[in-house]
Amino acid sequence: MRRMQGERFAFGPFVLDSGAGTLLRNDVPVAVGYRGLRLLAALVGRPGEILGKAELMDAAWPGTAVEEGNLTVQIAQLRKLLGPPADGGEWISTVPRVGYRFTGVIEQLGGAKRKPLPLPAKPSIAVLPFVNFSNDPEQDSFADGLTEDLITDLSRISGLFVIARNSTFAYKGKAMDVREIAEDLGVRYLLEGSARRAAGRVRINAQLVDAVSGEHLWAERFDRSLEDIFAVQDEVTAKIVEALLGRLRAPPPRNRPQNLEAYDLCVRARKLIDDSPQTAREAHLMLTRAVSLDPDYAEAYRWLAMNHWMGWVHWGEPIEPNRSVALELARKAVAIDPNDAGCHWVLANLLAYERSFAEADAEFAKAFELDPNEADAWATLSDIEVLAGRVEEGLEHIRKAFRLNPFPASWYYLTLGQGQYAARDYEAAVETLRRDETYRTSSRRFLAASLAQLGRLDEARAEVEMFLVGNPHFTTRHWVWTEPFRDAATLEHFVDGFRKAGLPE
């Protein structure tokens, strides 16, 4: 979700800060979940208007098909949390068979606009999601895959600063001025375009814009056979590099899929991996199919490895065989394509969890040698460095990840909050971890520990109680056993916070 900068709303005793992802009652945080916050932001943002059920479900579960009952449950929980207004009635009214309406009086509060990010010293660029110009919405994944591949290709050019896909896809489907987007992301150049795929052919329009001057530096149209799609990607990358750096700098060749159905499956699957256990299972089926269709497609093995790792680390699935299968798949991905930074950092992360730290460090180094703009790799390394006791280095890495990915996946906040706790900056950790969204239940253990270290034990125990609802079998001993700690003092510091908060030992 793209953060809504500076949007704060007051109603009754509440203040909703949709940018920070917080709801306060008389300045005290209200424990409302990510979906609930999104629903409340949508309703409060248009007070008095009837919002249809489909629109609200899209606000809370963007790009995901969910049962209407999920919306009913979330609205009921919101009503319970808000309680009745002082004058009776309810904050959120039901419009039968249509949707819901926020009936309270809203005051929009001022909020400081997020400070513009300084431009990097090197040429900086963001690739905006290519528009699907075919009549088939199923071709969205093709346009998305084209965008993601161009981001990857440009990232591998050491002379460029390239924004990560998670941040650029925040603008998908939004009509915004290119200068505003560039200011949001802290870049000078934007690549935008469209794609149409039909009858075995592909038509791509692309243009490179200088957002400072508004000048179009380069634009071209490609009309080719579908089999030439990867050659077109290489050509677009080369033209952009030439326009920005004045000369061609070809990175090492990438492993390309031989089967376009496998490619489409991989593009669709990687959006599902870190959303929920249900979508992760869908991703598993898609990636398994992709591997069977194209046994030499490195990226499919890489994401399948990541999916197995997510299953055991985040979704509570058995450690074995997930851990050993993930490691085997990651090694295979690197063997197929040793020039892919993504394959190297996924393997590095898995090796760290195996306590093969020297090999893990070497794989991280190789990943950054191949792609210095790989934001997820910097964020992942931050986690590993903090647990090794190298806290300042870890914080530096996660800050670099946020700069490359200003609107990141929510696990970045968990990683930052963990680092701030390790640095004993508990106030900052609390602020960060209260912003966490999808991974809220996972981050609560660190939030509880931070609150406990501040002596706010009632709040800490409330967070522990909510954490254990989603993680009923959690024990500190098991968590310590699974996490790749390398430093005894750092380990003891985390255990101390967990103990003070009242997490099961």
QUIQUITA-V207349 format. One record per residue. N is the residue number from 1. RES is the residue in one letter. PHI is phi in degrees with one decimal (999 if undefined). OMEGA is omega in radians with two decimals (NA if undefined). Layout:
n = <N | N>
res = <RES | RES>
phi = <PHI | PHI>
omega = <OMEGA | OMEGA>
This chain:
n = <1 | 2 | 3 | 4 | 5 | 6 | 7 | 8 | 9 | 10 | 11 | 12 | 13 | 14 | 15 | 16 | 17 | 18 | 19 | 20 | 21 | 22 | 23 | 24 | 25 | 26 | 27 | 28 | 29 | 30 | 31 | 32 | 33 | 34 | 35 | 36 | 37 | 38 | 39 | 40 | 41 | 42 | 43 | 44 | 45 | 46 | 47 | 48 | 49 | 50 | 51 | 52 | 53 | 54 | 55 | 56 | 57 | 58 | 59 | 60 | 61 | 62 | 63 | 64 | 65 | 66 | 67 | 68 | 69 | 70 | 71 | 72 | 73 | 74 | 75 | 76 | 77 | 78 | 79 | 80 | 81 | 82 | 83 | 84 | 85 | 86 | 87 | 88 | 89 | 90 | 91 | 92 | 93 | 94 | 95 | 96 | 97 | 98 | 99 | 100 | 101 | 102 | 103 | 104 | 105 | 106 | 107 | 108 | 109 | 110 | 111 | 112 | 113 | 114 | 115 | 116 | 117 | 118 | 119 | 120 | 121 | 122 | 123 | 124 | 125 | 126 | 127 | 128 | 129 | 130 | 131 | 132 | 133 | 134 | 135 | 136 | 137 | 138 | 139 | 140 | 141 | 142 | 143 | 144 | 145 | 146 | 147 | 148 | 149 | 150 | 151 | 152 | 153 | 154 | 155 | 156 | 157 | 158 | 159 | 160 | 161 | 162 | 163 | 164 | 165 | 166 | 167 | 168 | 169 | 170 | 171 | 172 | 173 | 174 | 175 | 176 | 177 | 178 | 179 | 180 | 181 | 182 | 183 | 184 | 185 | 186 | 187 | 188 | 189 | 190 | 191 | 192 | 193 | 194 | 195 | 196 | 197 | 198 | 199 | 200 | 201 | 202 | 203 | 204 | 205 | 206 | 207 | 208 | 209 | 210 | 211 | 212 | 213 | 214 | 215 | 216 | 217 | 218 | 219 | 220 | 221 | 222 | 223 | 224 | 225 | 226 | 227 | 228 | 229 | 230 | 231 | 232 | 233 | 234 | 235 | 236 | 237 | 238 | 239 | 240 | 241 | 242 | 243 | 244 | 245 | 246 | 247 | 248 | 249 | 250 | 251 | 252 | 253 | 254 | 255 | 256 | 257 | 258 | 259 | 260 | 261 | 262 | 263 | 264 | 265 | 266 | 267 | 268 | 269 | 270 | 271 | 272 | 273 | 274 | 275 | 276 | 277 | 278 | 279 | 280 | 281 | 282 | 283 | 284 | 285 | 286 | 287 | 288 | 289 | 290 | 291 | 292 | 293 | 294 | 295 | 296 | 297 | 298 | 299 | 300 | 301 | 302 | 303 | 304 | 305 | 306 | 307 | 308 | 309 | 310 | 311 | 312 | 313 | 314 | 315 | 316 | 317 | 318 | 319 | 320 | 321 | 322 | 323 | 324 | 325 | 326 | 327 | 328 | 329 | 330 | 331 | 332 | 333 | 334 | 335 | 336 | 337 | 338 | 339 | 340 | 341 | 342 | 343 | 344 | 345 | 346 | 347 | 348 | 349 | 350 | 351 | 352 | 353 | 354 | 355 | 356 | 357 | 358 | 359 | 360 | 361 | 362 | 363 | 364 | 365 | 366 | 367 | 368 | 369 | 370 | 371 | 372 | 373 | 374 | 375 | 376 | 377 | 378 | 379 | 380 | 381 | 382 | 383 | 384 | 385 | 386 | 387 | 388 | 389 | 390 | 391 | 392 | 393 | 394 | 395 | 396 | 397 | 398 | 399 | 400 | 401 | 402 | 403 | 404 | 405 | 406 | 407 | 408 | 409 | 410 | 411 | 412 | 413 | 414 | 415 | 416 | 417 | 418 | 419 | 420 | 421 | 422 | 423 | 424 | 425 | 426 | 427 | 428 | 429 | 430 | 431 | 432 | 433 | 434 | 435 | 436 | 437 | 438 | 439 | 440 | 441 | 442 | 443 | 444 | 445 | 446 | 447 | 448 | 449 | 450 | 451 | 452 | 453 | 454 | 455 | 456 | 457 | 458 | 459 | 460 | 461 | 462 | 463 | 464 | 465 | 466 | 467 | 468 | 469 | 470 | 471 | 472 | 473 | 474 | 475 | 476 | 477 | 478 | 479 | 480 | 481 | 482 | 483 | 484 | 485 | 486 | 487 | 488 | 489 | 490 | 491 | 492 | 493 | 494 | 495 | 496 | 497 | 498 | 499 | 500 | 501 | 502 | 503 | 504 | 505>
res = <M | R | R | M | Q | G | E | R | F | A | F | G | P | F | V | L | D | S | G | A | G | T | L | L | R | N | D | V | P | V | A | V | G | Y | R | G | L | R | L | L | A | A | L | V | G | R | P | G | E | I | L | G | K | A | E | L | M | D | A | A | W | P | G | T | A | V | E | E | G | N | L | T | V | Q | I | A | Q | L | R | K | L | L | G | P | P | A | D | G | G | E | W | I | S | T | V | P | R | V | G | Y | R | F | T | G | V | I | E | Q | L | G | G | A | K | R | K | P | L | P | L | P | A | K | P | S | I | A | V | L | P | F | V | N | F | S | N | D | P | E | Q | D | S | F | A | D | G | L | T | E | D | L | I | T | D | L | S | R | I | S | G | L | F | V | I | A | R | N | S | T | F | A | Y | K | G | K | A | M | D | V | R | E | I | A | E | D | L | G | V | R | Y | L | L | E | G | S | A | R | R | A | A | G | R | V | R | I | N | A | Q | L | V | D | A | V | S | G | E | H | L | W | A | E | R | F | D | R | S | L | E | D | I | F | A | V | Q | D | E | V | T | A | K | I | V | E | A | L | L | G | R | L | R | A | P | P | P | R | N | R | P | Q | N | L | E | A | Y | D | L | C | V | R | A | R | K | L | I | D | D | S | P | Q | T | A | R | E | A | H | L | M | L | T | R | A | V | S | L | D | P | D | Y | A | E | A | Y | R | W | L | A | M | N | H | W | M | G | W | V | H | W | G | E | P | I | E | P | N | R | S | V | A | L | E | L | A | R | K | A | V | A | I | D | P | N | D | A | G | C | H | W | V | L | A | N | L | L | A | Y | E | R | S | F | A | E | A | D | A | E | F | A | K | A | F | E | L | D | P | N | E | A | D | A | W | A | T | L | S | D | I | E | V | L | A | G | R | V | E | E | G | L | E | H | I | R | K | A | F | R | L | N | P | F | P | A | S | W | Y | Y | L | T | L | G | Q | G | Q | Y | A | A | R | D | Y | E | A | A | V | E | T | L | R | R | D | E | T | Y | R | T | S | S | R | R | F | L | A | A | S | L | A | Q | L | G | R | L | D | E | A | R | A | E | V | E | M | F | L | V | G | N | P | H | F | T | T | R | H | W | V | W | T | E | P | F | R | D | A | A | T | L | E | H | F | V | D | G | F | R | K | A | G | L | P | E>
phi = <999 | -72.9 | -69.4 | -91.2 | -68.2 | 74.5 | -91.7 | -131.2 | -128.0 | -111.8 | -151.5 | 55.3 | -85.6 | -103.0 | -130.5 | -101.7 | -108.4 | -70.7 | -71.9 | -81.2 | 72.2 | -131.2 | -127.7 | -111.7 | -115.4 | 50.2 | 71.1 | -105.7 | -59.7 | -100.8 | -78.4 | -112.0 | -74.5 | -58.9 | -63.7 | -61.5 | -61.8 | -65.5 | -64.1 | -63.0 | -61.4 | -64.2 | -70.7 | -67.4 | -66.7 | -135.8 | -61.3 | 84.8 | -87.0 | -83.8 | -105.2 | -65.7 | -61.1 | -63.3 | -64.9 | -68.1 | -65.4 | -69.5 | -68.6 | -90.1 | -128.9 | -59.9 | 71.8 | -126.7 | -82.9 | -131.8 | -72.3 | -60.6 | -59.9 | -62.4 | -65.0 | -57.9 | -63.4 | -64.2 | -64.1 | -61.8 | -66.5 | -61.7 | -60.2 | -65.1 | -65.9 | -76.4 | 70.1 | -81.3 | -65.1 | -60.9 | -92.7 | 82.5 | 77.7 | -151.8 | -72.0 | -118.1 | -102.2 | -91.4 | -106.1 | -49.7 | 64.8 | -118.0 | 172.5 | -140.0 | -141.5 | -86.4 | -105.0 | -77.0 | -85.3 | -108.0 | -118.1 | -83.1 | -91.1 | -70.5 | -151.2 | -64.9 | -65.5 | -56.5 | -61.1 | -57.8 | -76.3 | -67.4 | -70.2 | -64.9 | -68.4 | -92.6 | -53.5 | -116.6 | -145.7 | -125.7 | -98.7 | -77.4 | -56.5 | -66.4 | -82.5 | -81.3 | -97.7 | -84.1 | -83.9 | -107.7 | -61.7 | -63.9 | -80.2 | -55.7 | -64.8 | -66.6 | -63.3 | -65.1 | -63.0 | -60.8 | -59.5 | -63.2 | -66.8 | -65.9 | -60.7 | -61.7 | -62.8 | -70.8 | -59.0 | -79.1 | -89.1 | -64.2 | -82.2 | -114.0 | -110.3 | -124.2 | -74.3 | -71.7 | -61.9 | -56.8 | -77.0 | -71.1 | -72.6 | -63.7 | -99.3 | -61.4 | 78.5 | -101.3 | -92.7 | -137.4 | -68.2 | -62.1 | -67.6 | -66.3 | -63.2 | -61.4 | -67.7 | -55.6 | -91.6 | 70.2 | -131.1 | -95.8 | -116.6 | -128.5 | -107.2 | -133.2 | -177.9 | -143.7 | -142.3 | -134.0 | -122.3 | -163.2 | 50.9 | 75.5 | -127.6 | -135.5 | -119.9 | -125.6 | -111.7 | -140.4 | -145.2 | -106.9 | -117.3 | -86.9 | -70.6 | -75.0 | -94.9 | 80.9 | -76.7 | -88.3 | -81.1 | -162.2 | -150.2 | -157.7 | -118.5 | -119.7 | -128.4 | -136.3 | -66.6 | -57.7 | -64.2 | -92.8 | -57.5 | -74.6 | -66.4 | -63.8 | -58.1 | -61.4 | -67.6 | -60.6 | -58.7 | -61.1 | -65.1 | -67.4 | -60.2 | -64.1 | -67.6 | -91.4 | -111.0 | 80.8 | -159.9 | -80.3 | -130.3 | -84.2 | -73.4 | -58.0 | -62.4 | -98.0 | -70.5 | -112.1 | -68.0 | -93.9 | -124.8 | -71.3 | -67.3 | -62.3 | -60.6 | -60.7 | -61.2 | -66.9 | -60.1 | -68.7 | -68.4 | -69.8 | -80.6 | -101.2 | -59.9 | -105.2 | -91.2 | -165.0 | -58.5 | -67.0 | -69.7 | -62.8 | -67.3 | -60.2 | -60.3 | -58.6 | -63.9 | -63.6 | -70.9 | -62.4 | -64.5 | -60.6 | -64.4 | -68.9 | -75.8 | -141.9 | -64.6 | -112.4 | -99.4 | -60.3 | -64.7 | -63.2 | -65.6 | -60.2 | -71.8 | -65.9 | -60.7 | -63.0 | -64.3 | -63.6 | -63.6 | -60.3 | -59.6 | -86.7 | -82.1 | -113.0 | -106.2 | 73.9 | -80.5 | -57.0 | -62.8 | -108.3 | -90.5 | -55.0 | -65.0 | -69.2 | -65.9 | -58.8 | -64.1 | -62.9 | -66.2 | -65.6 | -63.1 | -65.8 | -60.1 | -65.6 | -64.1 | -70.8 | -133.8 | -69.7 | -97.2 | -98.7 | -62.2 | -60.0 | -62.4 | -67.8 | -74.8 | -63.9 | -62.8 | -59.0 | -61.2 | -64.4 | -65.3 | -63.0 | -69.9 | -86.1 | 65.9 | -90.4 | -68.9 | -63.0 | -67.4 | -62.2 | -60.4 | -65.5 | -68.6 | -61.5 | -59.5 | -64.9 | -59.7 | -74.9 | -64.2 | -79.2 | -150.6 | -72.7 | -99.3 | -77.8 | -61.6 | -61.7 | -68.3 | -63.1 | -66.5 | -66.0 | -63.1 | -56.1 | -59.0 | -65.8 | -67.8 | -61.3 | -70.6 | -87.4 | 88.9 | -93.8 | -68.6 | -62.5 | -62.2 | -61.0 | -65.7 | -62.7 | -66.8 | -70.5 | -66.3 | -63.1 | -62.7 | -64.5 | -68.4 | -75.0 | -139.5 | -62.3 | -120.0 | -86.1 | -62.1 | -68.6 | -66.9 | -62.4 | -67.6 | -59.4 | -64.0 | -64.1 | -63.1 | -61.6 | -65.9 | -66.7 | -61.7 | -60.1 | -83.5 | 64.8 | -96.7 | -67.9 | -61.2 | -64.3 | -63.0 | -61.6 | -60.3 | -64.3 | -74.9 | -74.9 | -86.2 | -60.1 | -115.9 | -58.2 | -93.9 | -54.0 | -65.5 | -70.5 | -73.9 | -60.7 | -65.0 | -74.6 | -63.6 | -61.6 | -63.4 | -64.4 | -62.7 | -62.9 | -66.1 | -86.1 | 82.6 | -91.6 | -70.7 | -62.9 | -64.9 | -60.9 | -71.0 | -64.6 | -66.7 | -61.3 | -60.6 | -69.5 | -61.4 | -72.0 | -60.4 | -88.0 | -135.4 | -65.0 | -100.9 | -65.7 | -136.4 | -61.3 | -59.6 | -68.0 | -61.6 | -60.4 | -66.8 | -86.1 | -82.1 | -82.4 | -70.0 | -124.0 | -126.8 | -64.8 | -66.5 | -63.9 | -57.9 | -63.7 | -63.7 | -66.2 | -60.8 | -60.7 | -65.5 | -61.9 | -65.2 | -61.4 | -74.6 | 94.4 | -70.3 | -58.0 | -87.7>
omega = <3.06 | -3.12 | 3.11 | -2.94 | 2.99 | -3.10 | 3.13 | -3.07 | 3.08 | 3.01 | -3.08 | 3.13 | -2.99 | 2.92 | 3.10 | 3.05 | -3.06 | 3.08 | -3.13 | -3.12 | -3.12 | 3.01 | -3.14 | 2.96 | -3.06 | 3.09 | 3.10 | -3.12 | 3.06 | -3.10 | 3.10 | -3.07 | -3.10 | -3.11 | 3.13 | 3.10 | -3.14 | 3.11 | -3.13 | 3.12 | 3.13 | -3.11 | -3.10 | -3.14 | 3.13 | -3.07 | 3.12 | -3.14 | 3.04 | 3.08 | -3.12 | -3.12 | -3.12 | 3.14 | 3.14 | 3.12 | 3.10 | 3.10 | -3.07 | -3.12 | -3.05 | 3.08 | -3.10 | 3.08 | 3.14 | 3.09 | 3.14 | 3.13 | 3.10 | 3.11 | 3.14 | -3.14 | -3.12 | 3.12 | 3.12 | 3.12 | 3.10 | -3.14 | 3.14 | -3.13 | -3.07 | -3.06 | -3.13 | 3.02 | -3.10 | -3.11 | -3.12 | -3.12 | -3.12 | 3.12 | -3.06 | -3.14 | 3.11 | 3.00 | -2.98 | 3.08 | -3.10 | -3.07 | -3.05 | -3.14 | 3.05 | -2.99 | -3.11 | 3.09 | -3.05 | 2.96 | 3.11 | -3.10 | 3.05 | 3.09 | -3.14 | 3.07 | -3.12 | -3.11 | -3.14 | 3.12 | 3.11 | 3.12 | 3.08 | -3.13 | -3.13 | 3.10 | -3.04 | -3.02 | 2.97 | 3.09 | -3.14 | -3.11 | 3.09 | -3.11 | 3.08 | -3.11 | 3.07 | 3.11 | -3.05 | 3.13 | 3.10 | -3.12 | 3.07 | -3.10 | 3.10 | 3.12 | 3.12 | 3.13 | 3.09 | 3.12 | -3.08 | 3.14 | 3.11 | 3.07 | 3.14 | -3.11 | -3.13 | -3.14 | -3.06 | 3.09 | -3.00 | -3.12 | -3.11 | 2.97 | -2.97 | 3.14 | -3.08 | -3.06 | -3.07 | -3.12 | -3.12 | -3.14 | 3.02 | -3.10 | -3.10 | 3.10 | -3.12 | 3.08 | -3.11 | 3.09 | -3.08 | -3.14 | 3.12 | 3.12 | -3.13 | 3.12 | 3.09 | -3.01 | 3.14 | 3.11 | 3.11 | -3.01 | 3.07 | 2.99 | 3.09 | -3.10 | -3.13 | -3.14 | 3.04 | -3.12 | -3.13 | 3.03 | 3.05 | 3.12 | 3.12 | 3.08 | -3.10 | 2.98 | -3.14 | 3.08 | -3.14 | -3.04 | 2.96 | -3.03 | 3.12 | -3.10 | -3.06 | -3.09 | 3.02 | -3.07 | -3.08 | 3.06 | -3.13 | 3.08 | -3.14 | 3.09 | -2.98 | 2.98 | -3.11 | -3.14 | -3.11 | -3.00 | -3.09 | 3.03 | 3.09 | 3.10 | 3.12 | -3.11 | 3.11 | 3.13 | -3.12 | -3.13 | -3.14 | 3.14 | 3.13 | -3.13 | -3.05 | -3.07 | 3.06 | 3.11 | -3.13 | 3.05 | -3.07 | 3.04 | 3.09 | -3.10 | 3.11 | 2.98 | -3.14 | 3.11 | 3.09 | -3.07 | -3.05 | 3.06 | 3.08 | 3.10 | 3.13 | 3.14 | -3.12 | 3.11 | -3.12 | -3.05 | -3.03 | 3.03 | -3.00 | -2.91 | -3.00 | -3.10 | -3.10 | 3.08 | -3.12 | -3.13 | 3.08 | 3.09 | 3.05 | 3.14 | 3.13 | -3.14 | -3.14 | -3.09 | 3.07 | 3.09 | 3.14 | 3.13 | 3.14 | 3.12 | -3.07 | -3.04 | 3.14 | -3.12 | -2.99 | -3.04 | 3.10 | 3.10 | -3.13 | -3.10 | 3.07 | 3.06 | -3.13 | -3.13 | 3.09 | 3.14 | 3.12 | -3.12 | -3.09 | -3.07 | -3.01 | -3.02 | 3.02 | 3.09 | -3.10 | 3.14 | 3.05 | 0.19 | -3.03 | -3.07 | -3.09 | 3.10 | 3.13 | -3.12 | 3.13 | -3.14 | 3.14 | 3.10 | 3.14 | 3.13 | 3.14 | 3.13 | -3.14 | -3.11 | 3.13 | 3.14 | -3.12 | -3.11 | -3.13 | 3.11 | -3.10 | -3.08 | 3.05 | 3.08 | 3.14 | 3.14 | 3.14 | 3.12 | 3.09 | 3.11 | 3.04 | -3.04 | 3.02 | -2.91 | -3.13 | 3.12 | 3.11 | 3.14 | 3.14 | 3.14 | 3.06 | -3.14 | 3.12 | 3.13 | -3.10 | 3.03 | -3.13 | -3.06 | -3.12 | -3.10 | -3.05 | -3.02 | -3.12 | 3.13 | 3.10 | 3.13 | 3.12 | 3.11 | 3.10 | 3.12 | -3.11 | -3.12 | 3.13 | -3.13 | 3.06 | -3.13 | 3.12 | -2.94 | -3.12 | 3.08 | 3.12 | 3.12 | 3.09 | -3.13 | -3.11 | 3.06 | 3.09 | 3.13 | 3.12 | -3.14 | 3.10 | -3.04 | -3.02 | 3.09 | -2.92 | 2.92 | -2.98 | 3.13 | 3.03 | -3.14 | 3.07 | -3.13 | 3.11 | -3.13 | 3.08 | 3.12 | 3.12 | 3.06 | -3.12 | 3.12 | -3.13 | 3.04 | -2.95 | 3.12 | 3.12 | 3.13 | 3.12 | 3.13 | -3.13 | -3.01 | 3.01 | 3.09 | -3.05 | -2.98 | -3.03 | -3.07 | -3.02 | -3.08 | 3.10 | -3.07 | -3.06 | 3.13 | 3.11 | 3.07 | 3.12 | 3.13 | 3.14 | 3.12 | 3.14 | 3.13 | 3.08 | -3.12 | -3.13 | -2.94 | 3.13 | 3.11 | -3.13 | -3.10 | 3.05 | 3.11 | 3.10 | -3.13 | 3.13 | 3.11 | -3.07 | 3.04 | 3.14 | -3.08 | -2.98 | -3.09 | -3.09 | 2.91 | 3.13 | -3.12 | -3.14 | 3.13 | 3.12 | -3.12 | -3.08 | -3.06 | -3.05 | 3.08 | 3.04 | -3.03 | -3.05 | -3.11 | 3.10 | 3.11 | -3.11 | 3.12 | 3.10 | -3.14 | 3.13 | 3.12 | 3.12 | -3.12 | 3.13 | -3.13 | -3.14 | 3.06 | -3.13 | -3.14 | NA>
